[in-house]
Amino acid sequence: MIMSLKVKIREDFQKFLKGKKEIEVSTLRMLNSAIFNREKEKRYKLILQRCSGLRLSLSNALSKEKPDFKEKDLEKESQLTEEEIIQVISSEIKKRKESVLLFEKGKRDDLVKKEKEEIKILEKYLPEQFSEEEIKKMAAQVIKETGAKEPKDMGKVMGKLMPKVKGQAEGGLVSKIVKELLAS
């Protein structure tokens, strides 16, 4: 049986908690919180969709009198998919990379080190990343398919390429490679 990413994160959190590994515990605590917040956001959007569809007020939608809003159904529908969890992890990594740049400017080596450690921990939960060469091959193929010839066609190429590399390549790197290929 394949373990879901969310379960793996929670199990690792418990393991690190018992092992008193502070940096891992704090990183996974923040990740679990980010996942929880994204699920709350998804749940809220589901409630609003149902309310607007039924022209009900939010308070009516959540009342126990309405059978359309079963708590179990809402909870189940608001669970994040593996892909959505990967998006949350990628977002958390991106935040930390931005922090690293700022801390480096501020000459805060202690915080740079901490952020880089957190990035390494989070990256363990992402699928294997594509190499630059693999991205270049895929980008060249998409450029050929779309008939893109100049930098102004970048949006067309990125639109087809990003779904193929989602969660397995950083958007900035993909963009840089596509720019280089279109410029040459």
N, C-alpha and C positions, 0 to 999 in steps of 0.2 A: 504494500500500500504506500502511495506517495504521500508524504507529510505536507500539509499546506504550509505556505510561507509564514502565515500568521501564527500557526501553532509552533513552528520551529522557532520563531522569534520569542514567543512566550516561554517555551521550554528552555531556550538558551538564557533568557533573562533569569529564570529560576535557578539554573545551574550557576550562573555568574554571581547571583545573590548569595547562594550557599557558599561559593568559593571566595566571597568577599573581594571580588574584582571590581573596584570602584569605577574605573573609566568605562568598562563594558556595561555595568549596571546603569550608570547615568545615561549612557548613549542609548541603550535599549529602552530605558524608561521614557526618554524623549521620543523615541521612535514609536513606542506603543501609544503614547499620548497623541502623536501626530496622526496615527492610524485611527485612533478613537475619535479624534476631532473630525477627520474626513468622513467617518461613518455617520457621525451626528449631522454633518452638513448634508450628506446624501439623504439621510432620513428626513430632514427638514424639507428638502426639495421634493421628496416623494409626497409628503403631507400637503405641501402647497399645490402640487400638481393635482392631487385628488380633490383638494378643496376647490380649486378653480374649475375643475371638471364637473363638480357637483354643485358649484355655486354655494358653498357652505362657508361659514366663518371658521377660523382656526379653532375656536373654542368648541364649536359643534363637531368639528372633525375629530377632536380628541375625546369627546364625551363617550361614555360607555354605552349610550343609547344607540349609537350608529354601528351597525354590524359591518359596514364597509371598511372600517379601520380596526382590524384585528391587530393587537399588539404583536403577536408572533409573526404575522405576515410582514408587518413593517420592519421588525427587527431582522428578519431573514432577507428581505429585499435591500436593506441598507448595509448589509455586509459587503465589504470590499472584495473585488475579484483579485486574483493573483496579479493581473496586469495593473490594477489600481494601486495595489500595495507596492509594486515595483515603482510606480510613479511617485508615491509618497517617499520611498527610500531615495530615489533620484533627486527629488526636491530637497530632502534633508542634506544630501551630499553637496548639492549645488550651494545651499546656504553656507555650509561649512567652508567650501572653497572660496566663496566671497569673503567670509570672515578671515580666512588665512591671508588674503591679499591686504585687507585692512590692517590686520595685526602686524604684518610684515612692514607696512608703511609706518606704523606706530612703534616699530622696534620692540614688539612684545613677543619675544621668542618663546616664552613659556606658554602663551596662549596659542601660538602657531603650532607648537608641538602637540598640544592637547587636541586642537581641531584636526590635525593630520592623523592622529591616532583614532579619533572618532570616524574619520572618513574611511580608514582601513577596516574598522569594525563594520560599518554600514555596507561597504562594498562586498563583503562576504555573503550578503543576502541578495545580491543582484545576479542575474544570469551572466555567464561568461561574456565578456566584452569583445567586440570585433576589433581586430588590429587595424592600423591605418591602411595597410595594403588591402585588406578585405573591404574596407569602406571605399577605397579608391576604385576597386573592381566593380563594386555594386553601383557606385556613382557613375562610373563610365558607362555601365550598362543602361542605367536610367536615362542618362544624357542621350545615348544612342536611340533608345525607345521613344523619347519625347521629341527628338529632333532639335534639342536645344543647341544653340551655337554661340551665344554671347551672354555676358553677365546679366543682362536684363531678363533672361529666361530662367534665372535662378529659382524663382518661386514655383515654377512648373516642376522643376527637378526636385526641389525639396519636398513639395507636396506628395510626390510619388515615392521618394526615398525614405523619408522619416518613418512611415508606418513599417517599413521593412527592417529598420534598425532600432525601433522603439525599445527602450530598456537595455539595449546592448551597445549603444554608442551615445556619446555626449553630443547634444545638438550643436554646440559651438564647434566641435571638431569636424562634424559632418559638413557644416556650413563652410568652414575654412577650406576643406577639401574640394567641395563643389565649386567654390569661387576660383580656386587655383585651376581646376580642370576647365572651367568655362573661359578663364582668362587666356589660357594657352591655345 
